[in-house]
Every structure is written in structure tokens, then in C-alpha cells.
Amino acid sequence: MRRFPVSLAVVLSLGLSSLAFTQGALPGGVQGGLPGAPTPGLPRPGTAPPRDGAVAPQTGTGKIRGRVLAQGSTPLRRAQLSLAMEGGPQFRRAAITDGEGRYEFLELPAGRFTVTAIKTGYVTLQYGQRRPLEAGTPVSLAAAQTAERIDFTLPKGSVISVRISDEFGEPLGGAQVEVQRFQYGPDGQRRLVQVASGQGPLSGTDDRGEFRAYGLMPGEYVIQGTVRSVLGAGSLSAGDGGDGFSPTYYPGTVSPADAQVIGVGVGEEKAVQFAMVASRLARISGRVTDSQGRPAAGAQITVVTTRINGFSSSGGGNVSADGSFVVAGVSPGEHQLRIQAGRAGESRESALVPIAVAGADLQGLQIATSPGATVTGRLVWEGTSPRTTGPTTVALRVRAQPADPMLSALGTGLGNLNADGTPDDDGSFTLAGVSGPVFFGITTIPAGWIIKSVTHDGADITDVPLDTTGRTALSDVRIVLSDKQTTIGGQVVDAKGQPLRDYVVIVQPAEQKEPIVAARLIRVVRPDNTGRFQTRGMRPGRYVATAIEALEQGLQFSPEFQKELRKGAREFTVNEGETATVELRLTTGL
């Protein structure tokens, strides 16, 4: 495992301040009131912004307050604070610091909260975060409790200034620049993923060919430049020219394996420049028919490039009346052709075709769309806990998620939109347009509930992908929700038996599993402000837990690292509705 310099961890540790808790109101009966009034038009600090039709949030009388400072104890004004509640996916709050850098969240229920501080030009940190690419410390709040001094000291963000030119050295304006880093994904593979760089997703180089990525966490990055066609892929006719540029990595290579890594320290600024690699843009042509063999006239074609943390679209086109299509201006690389036929509200068909472009045209593709499989089943509730988070019932739907993490961002269920997986009053549901290997799940599960099991024809497929390829219908999918959650928690001690307050616990299945299955059963847990760790809602079963000093984001998905973790792990079993207390000793050297 690659370790970060000690000096870096020390600098980031300035973002963690000591805690002091008080119960109930402030002295003299004052119920809050930070110095400085909120700016007109902005939400009151600590309250959720209004949303039409929003479900009433959970409330209480708890408070979290603190300050956001720059290094040197300078208050950071108008820094943004976000608060999320563990186990409450709908619970979000926002606040803005005043002139003294103070913030406050009010009317909080009991629970565990993650607080994040954001300020343009500074490193975004979660409370208690000491290292790059690591989660922070949850704040545990009892009923009517006030958490004081939840403070942040934000380091200045690192900067990478980029200048991009063509093969003649002329500046290229409008080139999209992505700051990326290597990370393991749920499939156990290490790939490049995009990271936030202070610019919007459509921002590009200026007229000088320059781009400034700012607010970066210290670490190692890869820079990629992409130049889109002026009209976009699919907007060119078969007779238009096809000259363009391949997606290019610094210092001027089309291969990510040959990209040069750029390392930046805390607040450090580096400048790089490189020329895009000129290439011929390809034309993709062929014919699309529907499942009945008829021309898929009007079907929409999109060129999609998938990645671990999302996808990008570079245009496309429409199928002609005779079923033919031409998509021009496609850059070299691996893409997907996504075809969607039919209009919203009607029965729709789709196809997802992988293509590899190396400059030459791809001709004569024969693509047939499919309605996919129609899945029917029933949602069953086992328990008496409320199924709401306010005056309205939580809007939940059954969903089918592609087992391939590179396709999960594209989703599935493109068929009849009237069969979108919404359960009837008796729990019956229909989900259309499902294709390929998928996991079944639920969107927006009410707080306090978990998926106990998913079965098909009596077989447990909760964490096993079901392949729907070539099938038109599947029935008897049964999804059971339970309010009997598991809880796993405990304490970590050092070699001398002394309790620790800074560590990471990785919980994984006791037996090694395929990466995409293991990823669903792995939890990474950080201790709260009391030094104890806790996670809820894991499936009953046998697990092993390992405590280490730090964990690079995504490394838990590496099969090799999982094996290393098992050497110092403790095995335990947790049953439905039970609490498993696991006392761990820190494993060093990982």
C-alpha cells in the first residue's frame, strides 16, 4: 500500500480540533444565535433549503456548531458546510459561515452525522479527516445534545495549471481538461477516475489554451485533454472531414499506462503543458432494427464512454426511416453505442453495443434492439417500524442495477415507463426493459429498514447477479425488507492495549468472494468522536474485521489487499437484528 508523507498527514490533522459537549441550551437560556446575521436570501444556517413537495425532515433539539479557519487562524467567511446523517439518505442540511467563520446546525435529531467544509481555493475536508482520500470522523449526537467546537482548519488547495496546444504548438481553446487519479473500483480493477478540480464539468481551456485546476487535495494526478468536434459526434455527414485529436494524457500520449503522474503537496502549484495527438476521427455506420425485424426509425443513438465514477457522452444521431445510421466524429478509444427506440410513455426498446475505435471507420454494423426482460414480483415488509419519514410515504421503486460497475451509471430498465418498478398497495411490482446481469434493489429505503433478501424462484440472489440476457420475462422475484437491522461496533486498541481514536476498520465477508459480490458486502468504518466505531444494516452472516492506521480510497476493493487484511483479521458472526461487539487490535504495516 502506498503511504503518504508524514508531513502531509500532520498538515491535514490541523482540520481536527478537540471536542467539548454541552447538554441542552446555552447559558442563560439562549437557544443559539451566532454572531452576525445571515445574508438576506440565504437559508438560515443549519436549516434545509425549501423544496417543493419535499418530505418533512426529521427534527430534534440537538445542535452542532463550530468554526472554519484557514491556516494561521484566519476566519473563512461564507464557507459552505454540509451535514448528512448516517443511515438517513434523505437527511441533508446546509449552512454558511458568518463573518467570524462560525456556523451552526439547529433542530437536529439524535444520530451520527458527517460534516463537510467547502471553500473555493481550499481543500474540501470532512470533520476529523487527517489524510487525503480518507473519510472523516462522524459526530455522535444524543437527544437534545449540543456538539461544540466542531472546527475545521482548511489547507490551501493544490493547483495544476495546464496549457494545451495542437501538434504545431498553437494553443487549443475549448479543450476539455480532466484531472484524474488511479483508484480501485468495485470490480477489483485499478483505473483512472475523474476528481473535482474547481471547474464545472463543461469547462475548457481559454483562448490561450490554458486551464487552471484548483482546490486539489495533495496527491498524485493524471491530466487528460479532450477536444470535441465543433459540431459533436453524429453532427457530421458521411462526406465531412474526419481530422481531429485523440484523448491525450500528459505529457502527450494516448495510453493511460504511459501517462506521467503529477504530484502536488499542500498548497503547491505546478504548471504543465503538452500537445494533443492528432488523429483521424472515425465514422460508425450500419443498420438498426427492432425486435420484430423492422427498421428502428427515429431511434436515438448516443456515443458513451463509461468509467468507474460515471460516463461522458459525445453526441450521436438518429436512425433513418430505412434503419440506417451514420455517426461521425468519434475519437479513438473504447465506447458504447447506446440505442433507445420508442417514445416516453410507450413500450421502449434499447441496445448497448461496445465499440473500439482506432482511427478507421466501422461499417456495416447490424444492431437489433430489444425490449429486455419484464420482471414481476412482490415487495414484502417484515416489521412494524414506520415506512415514512414525514407526513408522506417514501417514494420507493424496485431497481435493477447492472452488475458491471462500468455500466452502472447508465442504469437499466429502459422499457415501458409505466412499468418502472413502483409497488402497488399489495407490494406487487413490474419492471420493464431489464437487460444483462443485474442486482435488484430499492431506491430510497425508509430509515430503519434494510433489504433482508432477494429471491427468484426460491433461490437467494441478494448478492448474486441474475443474468437476464435473452429473456423476455421473469416472475417470482421476491424482495423482503426488514426493520431488524444488524449493528457491528467496537473499540480498537494499540499494541499496549490503549484505546485509539484514529484508525480505519474494514469489514469483509469471512470467505473470499468474486470482486463484484465482495464489494456489496464490504464496509469501511471510521471511529466517531468518542473513539468507537459502528456500522448498521449489514446482512447477517460471517465476517472478518481488520483495523489499520489509514486506507487509500478504493483500496478495499483490491482482491490482493483483501487477502492481506485477512492475515490480521478477527472473525465474528452477526445474526438478524443482533448487535456484534468486536474489539480489535491495530494491525500495522498495511
N, C-alpha and C positions, 0 to 999 in steps of 0.2 A: 504494500500500500504506500502511495506517495504521501509523504508528510510535509506540511507547510512549515516555513521557518518559524522558530520560536518567537522572534521579534514580531512577526505578524500576529500571532495569537495574543501577544501582550498588548499590542495596539488595539485590537478588536475587543479585548477584555475591558477596555475603558467604557464600552457600551453597557456594562453591567454594574449597577450600583447596589448598595446594601438596601435591605427591605426593613420597613417598620410598619406594623399594622395597628390600627385603632378600631375599636368597635363602635358602630352607630354614628351619631352626629359629631360634628366638630365642636370644640369647646364653646360654651355659650349658646348652644342650640343652633349654631349656624349650619345650614344644610348645603354647604358647597359655596359657590361664589368665588371664582378665580379672579385675580386682579386683571382688570381690563375687560371691557365689554366686547362681545363678538361683533365682527364686522357685519353691517346690515346686509341681508340677502344670503348669508351663510347659515348653515344649520347650527343650532346650539351645540356646543362641544359635547360629545358623548352621546348624542341622540342620532337615531337613524334618519336619513333624509326621507321625506314623504314619497310614497309611490302609489299611484292609482291602483286600487284593488289589492293592496298588499295585505298579507295576513298579519294580524296584530302580533307584535313580537312579545317574547317572554319579558317580564319585568320583575323588579325587586327593589330593594333599598340599598344594595351594595354600591360601592364606588371604587374606581381605580383612578389614581391621579399621579402626575409626575411632571418632569421637565425634559425638554430636548435641548441639548447643548452641542456646540461644536467643540473640538479640541481647544483647550485654553479657556473653557468655561464661558464662552460667548453664547448667549441665548440664541436659539434658532427660531425666528418668528415665522409664523404661517407654515410650519412643518405639518405634514399630514400624518395622522395616527389612524390606523385601522385596528379594529378589535374583532376577533372571531372566537366563538365558543366551541370547545371540543365536544363532538357528539351532537352539535346543533347546526346543521348545514345552512339553515335559513337565518341564523343569528349573526348579523353583521352590524357594526357600529362604526361611525367615523367621527373624528374630531380634528380641530386645527389649533395649533399653539397660539397663545397671545403674545403680547409684546415682551413678556419675560420668559418666553419659551415654555409656559405652563399649559397643561391640558388636563381634562377631566372627563371621565365616562361616568354617567349617572344612571340610577334606576336599574342596576344590574342584578340578575338572579344569582343564586349560588351556583358555582361551577368552576371549570378550569378554562382560562382564557389565553389566547395568543395575541400579543400586542406588537404591532409593527410600526416603525417610524420611517417616513419618507420625506426627503427634501432634495430638490433638484441640485445636482452637483455633488451630493454626498452619497455615501454608501447606505443603501437601504438595509436596516437591521431589524430583526425580531428582538424583543426584550430577552436579555440573558445570552444572546448569541456572542460567542467568543472567537469563532473560527469561520473562515469562508465556507460557503456551501454547506452550512450546518444549521439545523433548526435551533430556535431559541428555547427559553425556559418558560413553560406555562405558568400563569399566575393563578393560584388556587384561591377562591373567594368563598367564604362561608356566608350564610344568610345575614344580611344587614352589616356586613363587614366592609371596612374601608382599607384598601391597599394603598399605602403612601409610598412615595419615592420610587415609583416605577419609572426610573430615569434612563435616559439614553445619552451617550456621547458619540455622535456620528463622525467618523473619519471622513476626510475629503475623498471623493471618489477618484479612481484612476481614470486616465484619459488616453485614448488611442486616436491620433489624428491620421487620417488616411487620404492619400492622393492617388487617383486612378487615371490612367491615360490609355490611349489606343496603342496599336503596335508602332505608330510613328512618333509617339511621345506627346501627342496632342491631348489636352485634358478632355475627359469624358464627363459631361454634365448629365444628371439624371440617372446615373448608375446606382442601383440598389446595393447597399452595403450591409452585410450581416456579420455581427460578432458572434462567434460560436466557440464552443468548448467540447471536449470529449467527455462522454458520460455513458454509463451502462444503462440500458433500457430494460423493460420487463422481460424481454426475450433473451436476456443474458448477453447481448451483443453490445460492444462499445462503439458508439457512433457520435458524430457531431450533432449538437443541438444548439439552437439559437438561444442567446441570452439577451436580456434587456440592455439597451445601450443608450438610453436617454432620448432616443429619437423615435418618431412614430413608425409603424410598420411599412409605410409607403414612402418614407423619407429617402432621399437620394443625394448624390453629390451635387454641389453647386456648379456654377459656370466655370470655376477653376478646377473642377474635378475633385473637390475636397469634401470630406465628411468627417465630423467630429463625434466620436463615441465617448460619452462621459458618464460619470456616476458608477463606474465599474468596480466590482469587488476585486480586491487583489487576487491575482491568479494568472493562469496561462490561457491564452485565447488564440483562435484562428480567425482570420479575416477572409470573407468571401465577397467577391463582387459579381453582380449580375446586371447585364444590360438587356432590357426588354426591347423588342421591336417597337418602333414608333406606333404602329397600329395594333400590335399584340398578335400572338399566335392565333391563327384562324382568320385574321382580318385580311390576309394576303391572298391573292388569287393564284391559280396554278402558274400563271405567267410572270409573277412578280419575282424580283431578285431574292436570293437566299443568303446573302452575306451578313454575318453578324459576329457575335462573340460567344464563346463557351463560358459557363460559370467558372470563374477563375479564383484561385486561392493565392494569398500572399505566400511567396514572393513572385508568383507568375506561373502557376501550374494548374492543370485541370484535375489533378488527382489529390483528394484529401490526404492520402497517405504521404504525399510529398510536400504538404503544406508546412510552412515554418511557424512554429509556436512563438507567440509574443508574450513574454512575461512582464507583468507590471506589479509594483509594490504599492503600498498605501499612499494615495495621493500622487502617484508618479504619472508623468505624461510622456508618451513615446509617439514618434511620427514614423510612418511607413509609407512607401509608395511602390506601385507596381503597375505593369501594363496588362490589359486584358488580352487573352489569347483569341486571335481572330479565327473564326471557323465558319463553315457553311451551315446555315440553318436548314433543317430538313422539312419536307412535306410528307404528311401522312395521309394516305388516301385508301379508299375501299368502299364497302357497301354494308349497310346496317339493315337487318330485317328483324321483325318482332318474333314472338314465339310461335306465331301461325305462319311464318314464312313470308309475310307481307312487308313491303318497304316501310321502314320506320320513319315516314315523312315527318319532318319538323322536330325530330328528336334532338336534344341539346347535347353537344359534345364539349367536354372540358378537359384540358390538359392539366393534370395534377401531379405534383411532386410531393411524395409523402416523406415524413421524418418522424422521429420519436415523439416530439412535442408539438406536432401539428402538421400542417401541409400548406403548400403555396399553389396558387392557380395562375397559369399564364395564358388565360384565354381559351378559345376553342372555336366552335362554329355550330352549324345546324345541318341536319341531314336533308338532302334534296328530296323532291317528290318521288324520284325513282329509287331512293335508298342510298344514293351515292353521297360521298362526303370528301372534302379536302380540308385538311388542317395544315396551314403553312406557318413557317417561322418558329419551328420547335428546336430549341437548343439541344446540343448533345447532353446525354445523361439518361438516367432511368426515370421513367414517368409512368403514369397510369392514364389511360383514356377512360373517362367516366361518361357513360351514355345514359341519359334519362329520357324516356319516351312517355307521352301522356301528359295531360294537364292536371293541375291541382284539383282534388275532389273526385277524380276519376281513378280507375284502376291503372296503375302505372307499372312500367317495366324498366329494367335497368341492366347495365353490364359494366364491368370494371375489367379493363384489359391492360396488362402490363406491357410496356414497350421499352426497348433500349435503342437510343438514337446515338449514332456515331458519325453524323455528318451526311450520310447517304439517305436518300428518300426511302420511305417504307410504302410500298404499293400493294394493292390487291388484298388488303385485309378484309376478311369476311367475319362480321360480328353479328351475333344473334342476341337480342335482349331477352330477358326472362322476367316473368312476374315474381320469381323467387318463391319461397315457400310461405304458405299461410299457416301460422301457428295458432292453435286454440288451446285453452287451458283454463285453470282456475287459480285464483289467489285466495289463500286461506289464512285467517288470523287466529293465532293461538295466544290468548291472553286477554286481559281486561284493561290494560292501560289505554289512555285516551289516544285516539287516532287523529287528533287535531293539535295545532299549535296556536289556536286562537278561535275566533268565532266561526271561521270557515274551515271546511275539511281540506286537508292537504291534497293538492292535485298530484296524484302519482300515476305512473304508467309503467307497464312492463316494457322493458327494452331488450334488444338483442345487440350485444357488443361484439364486434369481430375479435376473434382470438388473436389475430395478428396485430401486435401493437402498432405496426406501421400503417395499418388501415383503420385503427380505431377512431381516429379523428374524423374520418369520412362517414362513420356511422353505417347503419343498415336500416332496413325497414322502409324501403323507398316505394313500396306498393301502394295500395289503396289507402289514402289518408284518412278514410273513415274507419279504418281498422288499425288504429295507432297504438293499441295495447292498453287503452283505458278500461279498467274493470267496470262491469255492471254492478248493480246493488248486491248480487249474489256472489260477486268475485270473478265471474266469467269474463274472459278477455279474448280478443282476436288481434293478432299482429301480422300484418301482411308485408311482403317484399323482403323476407329474410333470406340471406344467401351466405354460403360458405360456413366455415366453422365458427360458432358463436358461443358466448356465455350469456345466460339470461340473468337479468337483474331488475331492479326497480329504481325509477327516478324519484327523488325527494321522499325518502323513507321518513315517516314521522319520528320525532325524537323518542327514544326509549325502545324502539323496535329494531330488530335485525332480521336478515334473511336466515332462517334456520336451515332450509333445504330447498333444492330444486330437483325435481324428478321428472323423468319421461318414461312412460310405460313401466313405472315402478323402479327404474334404475336411477341412482343418485348421480346427477350431472351438475351439482352445485359448483364444483371447481374443475370440471372436465368439459372441454369444448364439445358441443354437439355439431356434427357436420351435416349441414342442410343441402349440400351440393346435389343438384339433380333431383331434388324432391319438390313436390308441389304442395304438400300438406303434411303437417304434423299435429297430432292431437295428444291429449292427456299430458300436457305439461303442467305440473302442479308446483306452485311456489308457496312455501309456508313462511309466514312472518311470525316471529315470537317476541314477546316482551321479557323473556327470561335471558338477559344478557350475561355473558361471561365477563369477569373482571380479573385482570392479571396485574399485579403490582408488587412492590417490594422496595428493598434498600440495597445499595451497593457499598461494599467496604473495600479498603485497600489491603495491602499485604499484612499490615499491623492490626487489622480489624477495625480501623477507624472509619466512620461513615463518610462518604464522599457526597459532594454536591454538584460535581461537574463530570458527566460521563454520558455515554450512549448505550442503550440496551437494544440488541437486535433479537427479536423472537422469530423463529422459523420452525417449520414442521420437523418433527423428530426424524423423519425419513426423507432422504434426498428425493426431490421430485423434478419433473420437467420444468424448465425456467418459467414458462407462461403460467403454469399451475402454481409453482412455488411463489411467484410474485404476488398472487392473490392471498397468500397465507403468511406473508412476512410483515412484521411491524417494526418500525424504528421508533424508539421512545426515549425522550429526554426527561430528566427529573424536573419536578416543579420547584417552586421557591422554597419548599420545605426539605428538599433533597431526596424525595421519594419519587419513584416512577409509577405510572399507572396507564393502562390501556384497556378499553372496553370493547365488547362486541365481536371478539374473535370467535371463530367457530369452535365448538367443543372438539377436543382431541388431544393428541400427544405433541408436545413442542419441546424445543430446547431454547434456552436463553443465554446470551453472552453479553457481558458488559465490557466495553472498551473505552479508551480515552476520547476518541474522535472518529468520525466517519465521513468520508467524502461522499457527497450526494450521488445516489445511484449505485454506489459500490455494493450495496446489499443484494443487488440483482446478479452479481457475478457468481457463477457456479463455483469457480475456484476459491473465491473469498468465502463463500458459504461453507466450504469444506474446512477452511482454516478456522472459522468461527466455531465449528463443532468440537474442535480439539479442547477448547476451554469452556464448553457449554455445560449447563445444568439442565437435565431433563425433568419435565413435570407434565401432569395431566390436568386438564380443566374440563369439567362437565357442564352441561347446560344449566345456566342460572347460578353457577358457583363462582366463588372468588378464590383464585390461586395466589398465595403469597410466596414469592420467590426471592430468597436472599442470595445475593451474588457477590462474588469476589472479583475485583477488576482483573481482566486479562490484559497483560501488557505485551508490547511488541507487535501489535497489529495496526 
